[in-house]
Amino acid sequence: MSASFSKTSFLGLLFAFSLTVVLLSGCELLGDDPTPGAADVDVISYDTHIQSIFDQRCTSCHDGNQSRAGLRLDGWTWLIQGSDFGEAIIPFSSDESRMIKLLDPAGRFAHPENVGKEKISDDEFQLLKRWVDEGAVGPLGSSPFTSSLNLLYITHEDEASITVVDTDAWLIVRRLHLEDYGFSSRARVHHVAVEPDGSFWYATIGSPRAEDVQTVAKFNRFNELITKYDTPQPGLIALHPTQDVLYVSRLITSSLERSLLEIRRSDMAAIEVPVSFAGEHALAIRPGGDYLFSSSYDVDQMAIVDLSNLTVQQYDIKGVKQGFGQFAISPDGSRMWGTGMQSKTVTLFDISNPNAVVQRQSLDVPGIPRDLTFTPDGSSVYVTVTDANTVAIVNTYLDLIEEEVVHPAIQGPMGISVTSNGAYVFVSNQNSQGMYAARHTMIGEPAPGTLVVIETATATVVKAIELPSKPGLMGSRVVIPTFR
């Protein structure tokens, strides 16, 4: 090889190398690097900063041609719709977003490394994490589900939080933590009720420590705490269908409080309605708003409150000890079913004349019944049977249990809610024994709870949504229509 050829070749290589360095440096200096450090970005643009990461790293497996696990990442709208298993991200909660957990380069899964691809960089991960924490804002500048109305607020028995699910999208859309509102980490939400127009929602918040705040709290639809009424051991909530009041019972653990509360919703001013027993729990209002019914878990008595003047009648419940956990009243206001948690039965009452209530038959269920709801047409009552891992369906024309819904995700069913058109019933499940396996097991995480969606036309589970651990009772804006 000649000396002149070697020199020419070397100069050519040096020029090519120098040009490459200049081009690469120029891209970085011009700000065209698609994955800048999170601290270097003032305002995150979805298309510029987030979608570019998905396009580089994710869409080869998650786009319209191949959407593994049902997840598409070739656009914001697809991402927000989640996967076959539920939501991919929870706005404002990166630490609780499944996709963020899976993408963590330091995590156990370090996806997509676990499917043979290069894992994302720390800059990419931190940018995604910050984007979620700032609300997962899309190309049009808004966070997802900010205008949702059909929301389900789910309590949790082992943490100070509420999970919010959009019942149209079947996704977790928010996670609310009581400590962010100034409550103790020991606080627990017992029950939630929602205004029919979704404008406000109310939560009963208790604690095992007497010195902690125990209250009935009012939030607006943007989850801001508006005001509260402090009171010991608040339990279930029932909204009056036509007046500016709600009613609150006491927890079954209460041993001293012998009153119901009537609270004005507009300003949360309250008065007490004395009853003869402590530990009242079950609570329901007739659809016409004329009478309220409550019962004691400790003694077999029912309080029947005339809401026009707040006078109270006591009704002695017959037969074996019942310990009613909750009541559900038919849309026409003539019948009421109750869950006997001690008798393991559901019991029917004729309440067409509240001054002369008639106790009808009790139906055996295979375990402890917890919560129940009528369907809007009044034809069925769905009952969660906690220790039997089933949902019993009562045919209200024949007054018998005609079917039981079982599914691997129905494990320790607790709360129940129905959509306004009666097409679907939602059931929260505690899964305390871990019989339902999580889609991904994260180190240190307890077994997930679930929210199953039952299609009423077929009495089958059509969706199982994973929840944080030990979900309890729930509340939604659904108002059961009255018969005309």
Number of C-alpha atoms within 10 A of each C-alpha: 5 6 8 9 10 11 11 11 12 12 12 12 12 12 12 12 11 12 12 12 12 12 11 14 13 13 13 13 10 9 11 12 16 16 21 16 15 20 10 9 12 7 9 19 16 20 14 14 21 21 22 17 21 20 15 11 18 19 21 16 16 21 20 16 10 13 17 15 13 16 24 26 24 19 19 18 13 16 17 25 20 23 17 15 16 22 23 22 28 26 23 22 21 21 14 16 20 17 18 23 23 18 23 21 19 11 13 14 18 18 21 18 13 12 10 8 11 12 20 19 14 16 14 24 21 18 23 26 24 17 24 21 18 15 19 26 19 20 15 8 10 11 17 19 16 12 9 15 17 18 24 25 25 26 27 24 17 15 18 22 22 25 19 22 25 17 21 11 17 21 25 27 24 23 19 16 16 18 13 11 10 9 18 17 15 16 23 24 29 23 25 26 24 26 20 16 13 17 13 20 24 25 26 28 25 27 21 11 11 10 7 14 18 25 21 26 19 24 17 16 18 11 12 11 15 12 16 18 15 17 17 18 26 27 29 24 26 20 22 23 17 10 10 13 19 20 24 26 27 28 23 20 14 16 14 12 20 17 19 24 19 22 20 15 20 10 14 20 12 17 13 14 15 15 22 15 21 23 23 34 27 29 27 23 24 24 22 13 17 17 21 21 22 26 32 26 26 19 17 18 21 24 24 22 23 17 15 9 8 15 13 19 15 15 16 12 15 11 10 10 16 25 24 34 25 24 26 25 26 26 23 17 22 15 21 22 27 29 30 27 22 17 21 22 22 26 21 22 18 17 20 15 11 19 13 10 14 16 17 14 14 20 17 16 22 16 18 24 31 26 30 29 25 24 24 22 16 21 15 22 21 26 31 31 28 23 15 18 25 24 29 22 22 22 16 18 9 10 16 15 19 12 13 19 16 16 15 14 25 29 26 29 32 27 26 26 25 25 19 17 13 18 15 22 21 22 30 32 30 29 24 16 9 13 14 20 14 17 10 10 13 15 8 6 10 15 22 23 30 27 27 27 23 21 16 17 9 9 17 16 21 12 18 23 20 24 24 21 20 23 30 25 24 26 23 25 22 22 18 22 16 15 12 5
